[in-house]
Amino acid sequence: MIRIGFFGTPDIASYALEKLCEKFEIVFLVAPEDKECGRNRGIRYCSAKETACCMDIPVLQPASLKDPEFQSAIESYNADIFVVVAYGKLIPEKVFSLPPLGTINLHPSLLPKYRGAAPVQWALINGEKVSGVTVQMINKDLDAGDIVLQEKLIIDENITAEELYEKVLPMGADLLIKSIELLASGEAKTKPQNHEEATYCGKIDRAAAHINWGEKASAIHNLVRGLNPKPAAWTTFKGMNIKVWRTSLFNEDPGYIPAPGEVFRFQKKRLLAGTGEGIIEILLIQPENRKIMDGSAFINGYRIESGERFE
């Protein structure tokens, strides 16, 4: 049976780990160090570690992947191949060159597009119609290795990042299994990426998640769905922070043209807002320190007066 060393952190890694366990022998998991969280500063395991512990898979959590003791430890497991899924750190050459079949990485985009962090979120924010997953050989550069397999996925204009991940998870796990089997059999036909077509995406901070109501309605809609569930697009209303969870493009005639950010009701129960171009309907919204509510509940709970705006 093929022996695999696995590097991973969040839910997508946990899902892939479970699926690979059904076909191969997972000899270890490398995960980030545990973090303290909450008021009681309790220790929280990442999703991949929780899965590995349930399956009695040895877990290694080095402070640095360049640590010689760590490198000797993983070498002693005699893995045939290393698999990386959203581990969060660059793998040094002394590590990724250890196994005889090399080290592969699952990336949720059609490389060379969207190298780097948050590719699913940025694909939606940018309004992409097609995305997908790639299994690539790891090399010294970020997400720049030769492609083993790729699969495309059509993106619906209303799908959120969370919903897209639900589609990517099984697709990515299947692609990893196929890639490992091809590499083990010697039948893999890898191809280099066209680096001239490469695009990069960075982490999304709070500033990037702030809604600019002067943008087009389509751009705001894409931002909202791209940031659902994390970190969530936000705005302010009457001095309070508001998270906007789900929207749709409004194509009816409201009777007048609202200013960017102007909040108003339509047919009593529908919550609308003006933008730099077009109108957006807000379907799910969360005022500060409150639960998520629909537009109608927001209208009933917060008296909207003429000319008030999201900022």
Number of C-alpha atoms within 10 A of each C-alpha: 8 14 17 24 22 28 25 25 23 17 17 22 27 22 18 25 24 16 16 20 15 10 12 15 15 25 21 21 26 23 24 21 14 13 11 11 10 8 6 7 9 11 11 14 18 19 17 29 28 14 19 22 13 8 12 11 16 13 19 17 14 15 11 14 17 14 11 10 11 18 16 11 12 19 14 9 14 15 22 19 22 27 27 29 27 20 19 15 12 14 21 15 13 11 18 22 16 18 19 13 17 18 25 27 23 25 26 29 26 20 27 21 19 23 20 17 17 21 24 25 27 23 23 28 21 13 17 15 12 14 23 22 24 26 32 27 24 26 20 12 10 12 26 20 22 20 24 23 20 20 16 14 16 11 17 13 16 17 16 25 24 17 13 22 18 12 13 23 19 15 20 26 23 14 20 27 16 16 23 25 16 15 17 15 9 10 10 16 12 16 13 13 17 12 12 7 9 14 12 15 16 12 11 15 9 10 9 14 19 18 22 19 22 15 16 17 24 22 20 24 26 25 30 31 28 32 27 20 16 14 15 19 25 25 20 16 16 12 9 12 16 21 22 25 26 26 24 20 17 17 10 7 9 14 7 6 13 20 19 22 25 19 24 22 18 12 7 10 15 17 24 24 22 25 24 17 17 18 26 23 23 24 18 18 22 18 19 13 9 9 8 16 15 17 22 16 15 21 17 11 9 11 9 16 10 10 11 15 21 21 19
